[in-house]
């Protein structure tokens, strides 16, 4: 279900001429490999490329805390896509 909504979101976005297609689905490590995470399915999730690039080597818990503490929002974040939000990047 998460992938389907993310894929649908990506399909509705205009294609950019930049190197990165920021709405494109990408596979993310919930706990980054650099922090001891594995390639096991329970440690993988789908995020937009935009969110994955911004999350960098944070765990998902750290990333969510960062977004909350800094009041960071984007319609490219998975929680907005999942609820159908319309928050600007």
VEXLO-528056 format. One record per residue: residue number from 1; x, y, z of N, C-alpha, C in turn. Coordinates in nm, 4 decimals, decimal comma. Example, Ala and Ser with C-alpha at 12.3 -4.5 7.8 and 13.67 -1.06 7.14 Angstrom:
BEGIN
{1; {1,3190; -0,5690; 0,7800}; {1,2300; -0,4500; 0,7800}; {1,3200; -0,3300; 0,7800}},
{2; {1,2850; -0,2250; 0,7080}; {1,3670; -0,1060; 0,7140}; {1,2900; 0,0030; 0,7870}},
//
This chain:
BEGIN
{1; {0,0820; -0,1191; 0,0000}; {0,0000; 0,0000; 0,0000}; {0,0871; 0,1265; 0,0000}},
{2; {0,1904; 0,1305; 0,0839}; {0,2767; 0,2485; 0,0892}; {0,3424; 0,2717; -0,0457}},
{3; {0,3952; 0,1651; -0,1058}; {0,4598; 0,1817; -0,2352}; {0,3597; 0,2293; -0,3397}},
{4; {0,2393; 0,1741; -0,3387}; {0,1393; 0,2126; -0,4378}; {0,1052; 0,3608; -0,4295}},
{5; {0,0889; 0,4128; -0,3096}; {0,0588; 0,5558; -0,2943}; {0,1774; 0,6410; -0,3372}},
{6; {0,2974; 0,5973; -0,3020}; {0,4183; 0,6702; -0,3404}; {0,4348; 0,6704; -0,4922}},
{7; {0,4111; 0,5559; -0,5530}; {0,4222; 0,5440; -0,6982}; {0,3184; 0,6324; -0,7677}},
{8; {0,1968; 0,6308; -0,7171}; {0,0903; 0,7137; -0,7723}; {0,1261; 0,8620; -0,7602}},
{9; {0,1791; 0,9024; -0,6440}; {0,2246; 1,0406; -0,6234}; {0,3292; 1,0772; -0,7276}},
{10; {0,4264; 0,9897; -0,7485}; {0,5335; 1,0141; -0,8447}; {0,4776; 1,0306; -0,9862}},
{11; {0,3832; 0,9446; -1,0233}; {0,3261; 0,9494; -1,1574}; {0,2534; 1,0810; -1,1848}},
{12; {0,2004; 1,1445; -1,0797}; {0,1249; 1,2691; -1,0959}; {0,2141; 1,3927; -1,1022}},
{13; {0,3414; 1,3779; -1,0687}; {0,4323; 1,4923; -1,0647}; {0,4887; 1,5212; -1,2032}},
{14; {0,5084; 1,6488; -1,2345}; {0,5714; 1,6816; -1,3630}; {0,7161; 1,6319; -1,3629}},
{15; {0,7600; 1,5838; -1,4749}; {0,8979; 1,5372; -1,4867}; {0,9900; 1,6578; -1,4957}},
{16; {1,0977; 1,6504; -1,4195}; {1,1913; 1,7621; -1,4202}; {1,3074; 1,7309; -1,5134}},
{17; {1,3744; 1,8335; -1,5548}; {1,4893; 1,8142; -1,6431}; {1,6189; 1,8053; -1,5639}},
{18; {1,6079; 1,7992; -1,4315}; {1,7273; 1,7869; -1,3493}; {1,7723; 1,6424; -1,3429}},
{19; {1,8909; 1,6214; -1,2911}; {1,9452; 1,4869; -1,2779}; {1,8577; 1,4008; -1,1877}},
{20; {1,8060; 1,4601; -1,0800}; {1,7258; 1,3862; -0,9844}; {1,5772; 1,4078; -1,0095}},
{21; {1,5035; 1,3003; -1,0083}; {1,3578; 1,3059; -1,0124}; {1,3142; 1,2908; -0,8671}},
{22; {1,2941; 1,4014; -0,7978}; {1,2815; 1,4015; -0,6522}; {1,1586; 1,3298; -0,5979}},
{23; {1,0553; 1,3110; -0,6782}; {0,9365; 1,2398; -0,6326}; {0,9479; 1,0890; -0,6536}},
{24; {1,0501; 1,0450; -0,7236}; {1,0659; 0,9033; -0,7569}; {1,0787; 0,8183; -0,6306}},
{25; {1,0094; 0,7038; -0,6271}; {1,0241; 0,6136; -0,5120}; {1,1679; 0,5643; -0,5001}},
{26; {1,2160; 0,5564; -0,3780}; {1,3493; 0,5014; -0,3543}; {1,3459; 0,4148; -0,2289}},
{27; {1,4332; 0,3174; -0,2260}; {1,4412; 0,2282; -0,1105}; {1,5355; 0,2898; -0,0084}},
{28; {1,4893; 0,2933; 0,1157}; {1,5646; 0,3529; 0,2258}; {1,5853; 0,2505; 0,3350}},
{29; {1,6996; 0,2589; 0,4012}; {1,7253; 0,1771; 0,5208}; {1,6712; 0,2526; 0,6421}},
{30; {1,5815; 0,1915; 0,7163}; {1,5249; 0,2537; 0,8363}; {1,6377; 0,2857; 0,9333}},
{31; {1,7230; 0,1880; 0,9581}; {1,8495; 0,2098; 1,0290}; {1,9574; 0,1998; 0,9221}},
{32; {2,0267; 0,3087; 0,8918}; {2,1252; 0,3081; 0,7830}; {2,2327; 0,2003; 0,8018}},
{33; {2,2809; 0,1504; 0,6898}; {2,3888; 0,0508; 0,6952}; {2,5100; 0,1077; 0,7665}},
{34; {2,5340; 0,2371; 0,7505}; {2,6482; 0,3008; 0,8162}; {2,6336; 0,3016; 0,9680}},
{35; {2,5125; 0,2753; 1,0163}; {2,4844; 0,2751; 1,1597}; {2,4512; 0,1352; 1,2092}},
{36; {2,4858; 0,0335; 1,1293}; {2,4637; -0,1047; 1,1705}; {2,3386; -0,1693; 1,1149}},
{37; {2,2634; -0,0977; 1,0309}; {2,1433; -0,1543; 0,9704}; {2,1773; -0,2602; 0,8673}},
{38; {2,0790; -0,3408; 0,8353}; {2,0983; -0,4506; 0,7402}; {2,0119; -0,4304; 0,6165}},
{39; {2,0274; -0,5218; 0,5224}; {1,9438; -0,5223; 0,4026}; {1,8207; -0,6114; 0,4208}},
{40; {1,7922; -0,6527; 0,5434}; {1,6741; -0,7346; 0,5697}; {1,5487; -0,6534; 0,5380}},
{41; {1,4448; -0,7208; 0,4926}; {1,3214; -0,6516; 0,4535}; {1,2623; -0,5661; 0,5648}},
{42; {1,2758; -0,6104; 0,6890}; {1,2175; -0,5337; 0,7999}; {1,2947; -0,4054; 0,8286}},
{43; {1,4073; -0,3834; 0,7595}; {1,4837; -0,2594; 0,7759}; {1,4751; -0,1715; 0,6513}},
{44; {1,3893; -0,2079; 0,5583}; {1,3766; -0,1316; 0,4344}; {1,2386; -0,0688; 0,4253}},
{45; {1,2326; 0,0471; 0,3627}; {1,1063; 0,1165; 0,3409}; {1,1191; 0,1985; 0,2139}},
{46; {1,0067; 0,2439; 0,1639}; {1,0050; 0,3315; 0,0472}; {0,9858; 0,4752; 0,0919}},
{47; {1,0698; 0,5631; 0,0393}; {1,0573; 0,7076; 0,0567}; {1,0749; 0,7701; -0,0807}},
{48; {1,0388; 0,8962; -0,0951}; {1,0742; 0,9656; -0,2189}; {1,2255; 0,9859; -0,2184}},
{49; {1,2812; 1,0017; -0,3353}; {1,4242; 1,0298; -0,3443}; {1,4570; 1,1559; -0,2659}},
{50; {1,3690; 1,2559; -0,2730}; {1,3886; 1,3808; -0,1995}; {1,4049; 1,3553; -0,0499}},
{51; {1,3132; 1,2774; 0,0072}; {1,3211; 1,2518; 0,1511}; {1,4410; 1,1649; 0,1860}},
{52; {1,4689; 1,0667; 0,1030}; {1,5826; 0,9782; 0,1283}; {1,7138; 1,0574; 0,1284}},
{53; {1,7290; 1,1487; 0,0336}; {1,8509; 1,2305; 0,0280}; {1,8629; 1,3216; 0,1498}},
{54; {1,7501; 1,3721; 0,1985}; {1,7521; 1,4596; 0,3156}; {1,7727; 1,3833; 0,4457}},
{55; {1,7218; 1,2634; 0,4528}; {1,7350; 1,1802; 0,5737}; {1,8813; 1,1412; 0,5966}},
{56; {1,9525; 1,1222; 0,4890}; {2,0952; 1,0885; 0,4918}; {2,1227; 0,9684; 0,5796}},
{57; {2,2062; 0,9811; 0,6818}; {2,2415; 0,8648; 0,7637}; {2,1717; 0,8653; 0,8991}},
{58; {2,0577; 0,9336; 0,9070}; {1,9790; 0,9313; 1,0309}; {1,8915; 0,8055; 1,0325}},
{59; {1,8630; 0,7568; 1,1529}; {1,7627; 0,6523; 1,1644}; {1,6277; 0,7176; 1,1376}},
{60; {1,5270; 0,6374; 1,1124}; {1,3948; 0,6952; 1,0877}; {1,3452; 0,7680; 1,2121}},
{61; {1,3755; 0,7161; 1,3284}; {1,3360; 0,7828; 1,4532}; {1,4033; 0,9196; 1,4647}},
{62; {1,5325; 0,9254; 1,4354}; {1,6044; 1,0537; 1,4393}; {1,5496; 1,1510; 1,3353}},
{63; {1,5193; 1,0996; 1,2171}; {1,4671; 1,1834; 1,1099}; {1,3319; 1,2433; 1,1486}},
{64; {1,2436; 1,1598; 1,2043}; {1,1123; 1,2100; 1,2467}; {1,1257; 1,3132; 1,3580}},
{65; {1,2183; 1,2908; 1,4508}; {1,2432; 1,3877; 1,5582}; {1,2958; 1,5181; 1,4997}},
{66; {1,3895; 1,5088; 1,4071}; {1,4450; 1,6275; 1,3414}; {1,3353; 1,7082; 1,2732}},
{67; {1,2487; 1,6398; 1,1970}; {1,1411; 1,7104; 1,1267}; {1,0478; 1,7795; 1,2252}},
{68; {1,0183; 1,7131; 1,3353}; {0,9281; 1,7716; 1,4349}; {0,9934; 1,8926; 1,5021}},
{69; {1,1183; 1,8779; 1,5453}; {1,1869; 1,9850; 1,6186}; {1,2152; 2,1067; 1,5320}},
{70; {1,2331; 2,0864; 1,4026}; {1,2646; 2,1973; 1,3129}; {1,1429; 2,2432; 1,2324}},
{71; {1,0280; 2,1831; 1,2611}; {0,9029; 2,2162; 1,1923}; {0,9218; 2,2067; 1,0403}},
{72; {0,9836; 2,0987; 0,9970}; {1,0128; 2,0751; 0,8561}; {0,9017; 1,9920; 0,7933}},
{73; {0,8450; 2,0437; 0,6847}; {0,7356; 1,9755; 0,6153}; {0,7604; 1,9791; 0,4656}},
{74; {0,7088; 1,8788; 0,3970}; {0,7144; 1,8775; 0,2514}; {0,6097; 1,7808; 0,1986}},
{75; {0,5515; 1,8136; 0,0848}; {0,4597; 1,7186; 0,0243}; {0,5347; 1,6005; -0,0358}},
{76; {0,6659; 1,6032; -0,0317}; {0,7485; 1,4913; -0,0763}; {0,7829; 1,3956; 0,0390}},
{77; {0,7365; 1,4229; 0,1584}; {0,7602; 1,3346; 0,2734}; {0,6515; 1,2286; 0,2773}},
{78; {0,6908; 1,1084; 0,3123}; {0,6009; 0,9935; 0,3050}; {0,4747; 1,0117; 0,3886}},
{79; {0,4857; 1,0745; 0,5047}; {0,3657; 1,0897; 0,5877}; {0,2626; 1,1800; 0,5198}},
{80; {0,3084; 1,2785; 0,4435}; {0,2157; 1,3648; 0,3706}; {0,1543; 1,2904; 0,2533}},
{81; {0,2337; 1,2119; 0,1840}; {0,1836; 1,1336; 0,0720}; {0,0791; 1,0329; 0,1207}},
{82; {0,1070; 0,9682; 0,2329}; {0,0155; 0,8655; 0,2852}; {-0,1169; 0,9237; 0,3300}},
{83; {-0,1180; 1,0477; 0,3752}; {-0,2449; 1,1071; 0,4180}; {-0,3033; 1,1983; 0,3105}},
{84; {-0,2351; 1,2055; 0,1976}; {-0,2841; 1,2870; 0,0880}; {-0,2693; 1,4350; 0,1135}},
{85; {-0,1709; 1,4720; 0,1963}; {-0,1504; 1,6115; 0,2324}; {-0,1068; 1,6949; 0,1145}},
{86; {-0,1178; 1,8239; 0,1304}; {-0,0789; 1,9176; 0,0258}; {0,0133; 2,0241; 0,0850}},
{87; {0,1205; 1,9784; 0,1500}; {0,2172; 2,0703; 0,2087}; {0,3225; 2,1005; 0,1042}},
{88; {0,3545; 2,2260; 0,0868}; {0,4534; 2,2637; -0,0129}; {0,5932; 2,2260; 0,0317}},
{89; {0,6752; 2,1960; -0,0677}; {0,8151; 2,1588; -0,0432}; {0,8882; 2,2706; 0,0240}},
//
